[in-house]
Amino acid sequence: MNENIYPRASSVTPEQRRALTGQRAMVLWFTGLSGSGKTTVAAEVEARLVVMGFSAYMLDGDNMRTGLNSDLSFSPADRAENIRRLTEAAYMLADSGQIVLVSAISPTKASRDTARRRISPRCDFVEIYVSAPVEICEQRDVKGLYKKARAGEISDFTGVSAPYEAPEKPELMLDTASQTVDECASAVIAEVMRRQYLPAMTEAALCAGKEIMDVYGTDDFKVELKADSSPLTIADKRANAVIVDILKREFPFIPILAEESADDRSRLYSKHCFIVDPLDGTKEFIKRNGEFTVNIALAYKGVPVVGVVYVPVTGELYSACRGGGAYRKRSSGEVERLHVSRRKSKLVVMRSRSHGDQREEELLEKYKDRIARTVTAGSSLKGCKVAEGEADIYIRFGPTMEWDTAAMQCICEAAGAILLQTDGTPLFYNMPNPLNDKGFYIVNRPENDFINAR
């Protein structure tokens, strides 16, 4: 850099920009061969992010070459300069608080690593490898570039006369040969949601778990009864307080519907809403059987899109983002992706330890030939057991509240389960009345839907 140039730091902090935009800045770097689908997927992701209320902007390699980079050729040196300029443009947009999507072949590992080193100190740099065999890319070649390259009319064409170095450890890989644009875009959206929300939600759940276990370890604690005769302890209150404090600190612009807080009706005018059960399974907590959880979900337009269920006694953490899979992290640190079972017979049915129902008894009797055993448990653990494939069915005919099911639903659906109300309609969240009086059921596959069987 010229010794007479003195860069000036911005007088606006990243925290101030985040308060304005309501999001964390990010750079999503889409790399892959020409025709792999980079721009198609990136454009779909950009459109979805904007609809979801995010401020996002896409930098496309071809568009950049018609303007800022129009003076560059495709020689190795000019390709490197092209990526350098793209990197600087992405950095400036991210510094303004944007979620930036870069779609560029960026064929060399060195150029992508340089972009990462420049951007990652400021915000998350997410390398997304859009993978497709060159044969398929040629079949999609609406621009006719591969044909020209094969004929020698275009020199230094990546995949034909110039090399492409595939990323070794990208944050995300999309196989457009086998995945649809919708599937690829959903995976990227899930990664964005995971990075935007999961760290704070996880912190809140773990801190709440500590508050709960501090009370759990005492010799005695007072049990109150709420208006609906459900129990309430100091653990519920302390867990609720710490969760709400953390979520409000990190996301002051997102309302919260929490079991132990007054209902903030402004939530009804927001597309996003956190839904919190600070201690799901208070009865089990009082019984000291360990079957209680901390449940935190983020709903978008009535659908849970991020969910966390924490089990304080075992230290297990279940988490999921809609379209991005469900995971369980053990206290040892081991992380495992969850999938429902494929069983259609010898089924395992989860049952509530504290909420029985005659209709459930009759249904299980009717299908007893397909059931191997039933297992009783408390709280959202029952749904998590279906998500991880240890059980196949959970039915609840009685009424529930939104905070009872939101996080569990996100995890179950991300693992491949089906969760519906007992009349076969979907559950919606952030509703004027958070009561679900229809009950619900979770099944690992449609063939095991005992309630709405045809």
Secondary structure as GFF3:
##gff-version 3
##sequence-region A 1 454
A	DSSP	alpha_helix	14	21	.	.	.	ID=ss1
A	DSSP	beta_strand	26	31	.	.	.	ID=ss2
A	DSSP	alpha_helix	38	51	.	.	.	ID=ss3
A	DSSP	beta_strand	56	60	.	.	.	ID=ss4
A	DSSP	alpha_helix	61	65	.	.	.	ID=ss5
A	DSSP	alpha_helix	76	95	.	.	.	ID=ss6
A	DSSP	beta_strand	99	103	.	.	.	ID=ss7
A	DSSP	alpha_helix	109	119	.	.	.	ID=ss8
A	DSSP	beta_strand	124	131	.	.	.	ID=ss9
A	DSSP	alpha_helix	134	139	.	.	.	ID=ss10
A	DSSP	alpha_helix	145	150	.	.	.	ID=ss11
A	DSSP	beta_strand	172	175	.	.	.	ID=ss12
A	DSSP	alpha_helix	181	216	.	.	.	ID=ss13
A	DSSP	beta_strand	223	225	.	.	.	ID=ss14
A	DSSP	beta_strand	231	233	.	.	.	ID=ss15
A	DSSP	alpha_helix	234	250	.	.	.	ID=ss16
A	DSSP	beta_strand	256	258	.	.	.	ID=ss17
A	DSSP	three_ten_helix	265	269	.	.	.	ID=ss18
A	DSSP	beta_strand	272	280	.	.	.	ID=ss19
A	DSSP	alpha_helix	282	287	.	.	.	ID=ss20
A	DSSP	beta_strand	293	300	.	.	.	ID=ss21
A	DSSP	beta_strand	303	311	.	.	.	ID=ss22
A	DSSP	beta_strand	316	321	.	.	.	ID=ss23
A	DSSP	beta_strand	326	329	.	.	.	ID=ss24
A	DSSP	beta_strand	335	338	.	.	.	ID=ss25
A	DSSP	beta_strand	347	352	.	.	.	ID=ss26
A	DSSP	alpha_helix	358	366	.	.	.	ID=ss27
A	DSSP	three_ten_helix	368	370	.	.	.	ID=ss28
A	DSSP	beta_strand	371	377	.	.	.	ID=ss29
A	DSSP	alpha_helix	381	387	.	.	.	ID=ss30
A	DSSP	beta_strand	393	396	.	.	.	ID=ss31
A	DSSP	beta_strand	400	401	.	.	.	ID=ss32
A	DSSP	alpha_helix	402	414	.	.	.	ID=ss33
A	DSSP	beta_strand	418	421	.	.	.	ID=ss34
A	DSSP	beta_strand	435	436	.	.	.	ID=ss35
A	DSSP	beta_strand	440	443	.	.	.	ID=ss36
A	DSSP	three_ten_helix	446	448	.	.	.	ID=ss37
###
